[in-house]
Amino acid sequence: MTTFTLQRGHAPLLISLPHDGSFIPAGIAASMHLAAQRSPDTDWHVSRLYEPLAQALGASVLKPLASRYVIDLNRPADGHALYPGQRETGLVSTIGFDGEPLYRDGQEPDREEVQRRINTYWRPYHEALAQELARLQAEHGRAILWEGHSIRSEVPMLFEGRLPDFNLGTATGTSCDAALQERLQACLASQSRFSFAVNGRFKGGYITRHYGATAAGVQAVQLELAQLNYMDESSFEYDEVRAPPVQALIQQLLEICLA
């Protein structure tokens, strides 16, 4: 059973898109409310933004097929909270970003089902991620892990007001070198089209925190995009006019990583 795709590149850069998938298997979807079956909290179109850039830069791309509603690949397998004291969704979440239940009454996944999803979806993705980082590091002596994410610009359950357009996370400076963070931040500060934050509400999820190991030559950075800059947040339609400037700025950031 294939649960992810990995396109291997020749540069020391791996772009991971753990919330790009929107597929929900029929057996799981049948236990969900109709609204949840649309997988509205998907990081819509991030692969469409990143894949042309990866091809141009020679980067590897790893992405899942299944929705984060099946299992959240950016959460630890033991289910511990990423942001203690703040409301958030979990490894196999039972609520969406609107706080509404995903599952019909009495049909929430039990412990056995959660473990099945860990074995089927979570472990293969993380094994592939670790192996690809190891390959890049062996070939180049270093590896950059770029976590590509996006989210609706307003999600009251998670943050107040409107999210900045570009949200850079480096686990509060622990997942990458200070010099790299400074160069990325300077790039964002040099333009005025998009607002940005560094280590704000989104500091980097489990993948950024777990795989970033600067002493071992692996640097990890997460970028959370506000979706309204490249798509329609209601219909989920990609915006061919608004997306290119977003893509261009992402490319500048990726080039800094490879410099």
C-alpha positions, -999 to 999 in steps of 0.1 A, spaced: 0 0 0 15 33 -11 8 61 14 33 88 2 53 98 -28 90 107 -27 107 125 -56 144 124 -51 166 153 -61 203 160 -63 206 191 -41 209 188 -2 173 200 3 143 179 12 109 196 10 84 178 32 47 186 28 30 165 55 -5 181 52 -7 182 14 -29 151 12 -67 152 12 -76 116 6 -98 99 33 -103 61 28 -140 51 25 -140 31 57 -128 62 77 -150 87 58 -181 67 66 -176 74 103 -172 112 97 -196 141 94 -201 152 58 -183 185 63 -152 166 76 -152 144 46 -141 174 25 -109 176 46 -112 214 48 -81 218 70 -58 204 42 -27 225 33 -43 231 0 -21 233 -31 13 235 -13 26 208 -37 15 230 -66 35 259 -51 66 238 -43 70 211 -69 81 235 -98 106 251 -74 119 217 -63 124 207 -99 143 239 -107 165 237 -76 171 199 -76 153 194 -43 136 162 -31 99 163 -23 80 141 1 43 142 4 15 120 17 -17 109 0 -40 108 30 -55 138 48 -43 150 82 -78 139 94 -66 103 89 -34 110 109 -13 141 115 22 133 103 35 165 120 25 153 155 45 129 176 34 93 176 28 93 214 3 121 209 19 147 233 10 183 228 32 206 207 19 238 222 11 231 259 -16 253 273 -30 262 238 -59 245 220 -47 224 191 -56 193 171 -39 160 178 -22 130 162 -56 115 153 -78 145 159 -115 143 167 -121 180 160 -113 203 131 -98 238 132 -133 252 137 -136 232 170 -164 210 155 -164 172 158 -151 153 128 -167 120 137 -203 110 141 -214 102 177 -198 70 190 -177 65 159 -144 82 170 -113 60 165 -104 38 194 -68 30 206 -65 0 182 -76 21 152 -51 49 162 -23 23 163 -33 9 129 -31 44 114 3 50 130 16 17 115 0 23 81 6 60 75 28 77 102 57 52 103 63 48 66 63 86 61 88 92 89 110 63 78 112 78 43 119 112 56 147 100 79 162 79 51 162 107 26 178 131 50 205 105 56 211 100 19 214 138 13 237 142 43 259 113 31 262 128 -4 266 164 6 278 165 41 247 185 51 210 185 46 183 211 48 147 200 57 121 225 46 86 220 60 60 234 37 26 243 53 -4 265 48 -35 274 67 -66 297 65 -57 332 74 -82 333 102 -86 303 126 -100 317 159 -95 284 177 -57 285 171 -49 323 170 -64 357 173 -70 379 143 -54 374 110 -23 353 105 8 370 90 13 360 53 46 341 58 52 324 92 88 311 96 95 286 124 128 273 136 117 259 170 127 292 185 161 290 169 170 254 178 163 236 146 187 256 123 218 278 126 213 313 138 230 326 106 205 308 84 176 321 104 190 356 101 194 354 63 158 340 59 144 367 81 164 394 63 149 382 30 114 385 44 122 419 58 136 431 25 101 430 8 69 448 16 42 429 -2 37 402 24 36 404 62 57 379 82 65 365 116 94 344 128 87 319 156 53 334 163 22 312 167 38 286 144 73 278 157 76 245 138 58 212 145 71 178 154 90 172 122 109 205 124 117 200 161 126 163 158 147 163 127 165 196 131 200 186 144 224 214 136 254 196 153 248 167 130 245 189 99 208 188 95 189 221 95 151 223 96 128 252 89 90 254 87 71 279 66 34 283 73 16 303 46 -17 322 50 -38 306 22 -56 337 11 -25 349 -7 -26 321 -33 -61 305 -32 -97 311 -24 -102 300 12 -139 292 7 -139 272 -25 -103 259 -21 -96 270 -57 -60 278 -66 -55 315 -77 -34 316 -108 -30 354 -105 -21 357 -68 1 326 -64 32 336 -85 44 363 -61 41 338 -32 60 312 -52 87 337 -61 94 346 -25 94 310 -14 120 304 -41 142 331 -27 140 315 7 149 281 -7 178 295 -26 191 310 7 190 275 22 211 261 -6 236 290 -8 
